């Protein structure tokens, strides 16, 4: 009897001391995706060159003009700014460190002026903060500043261009090759789809988004204000972008626009390249039609109101606890599009009601998930009768 009691006690202790299964959070919505009714919208794609549109967090709205690599012109400066900011992070609203213009940059101006390049017209020994240099690069498209940024970062343009190409590879820009930091060289080539990938990544950097949202460049030395080339800023929700033009490239334009759709602030990113016009205006005009069409096509649907159960915690031993939305779960898209609904969350063994566990996502929408009731460990009775895993 004593032996049996010892064995029984050991069995009970062993059951109670066994590690509990890891709780899992699973979706309980009736639908794991949402399809918007209707046919895919017909947008005003340019008849020449290349173009592409993407809604961040949702997907591609389409593309036109093929995928051949073509000259970028000054649109290349998006990568110049992106690479520089990745190596030299700039806090939101801050001026950043001060850099000194080289004698070589001032000497290079003679040839650049003769070729009609866009310039800040730097002088040897001139001092520029990081923010002012990037503003000159992106707002007035200063080629002389592009080369100085390359020197300040990597020591020389060749080493910096290698960094540009490495960044392009990392972003999956398979049709892109950079040969210079300004885009003036016609051998610097890319595709509209690749430039959309780049601008999406760049717009996630707060300092970059701040800089490209400015219409004018105001020198810190009291010089004359200069108007930038992004004429769509402030229209059609456009919050940033970069123009480019050379005889070889034609008119190019990459842009980002915001549109409030339901409860979601959507970011539309696009590129128009290779427009045969006398300036970048041809690309801007084509982009205007695309942005207007994209914004008109975006629609929303609410899949769950705030406080509704959309998931559950499974304790691995037969017990479940409801998980609810902290805000309405709204999905955005366009007719004909299917958007998946996914849960990204983890749960402890016990926690009080209201504890945030993660998020539920539907395209561009991300909504916090919270416990709809107290989460407790499995009761002792279940732990005692638990079979071997």
Secondary structure, DSSP 8 states (H G I E B T S, - for coil): -HHHHHHHHHHHHHHHHS-----EEEE--S-SEEE-SS--------SSSEEEEEETTTEEEEEES----EE-GGGGHHHHHHHHHHHS---TT----EEE--HHHHHHHHHHHHTT-------TT-EEEHHHHHHHHHHS--HHHHHHHHHHHHSSHHHHHHHHHHHHHHTT-TT-B-SSSSS-STT-EE-HHHHHHHHHHHTTSHHHHHHHT-SEE--TTS---EE-S-TTTTSTTEEEEEEEEETTTEEEEEEEEEEEETTEEEEEEEEEEEE-SSSTHHHHHHHHHHHHHHHHH-EEEEEE-TT-EEEEEE-SSS-EEEEEESS-EEEEE-TT-EEEEEEEE---S-B-TT-EEEEEEETTEEEEEEESS-B----HHHHHT----
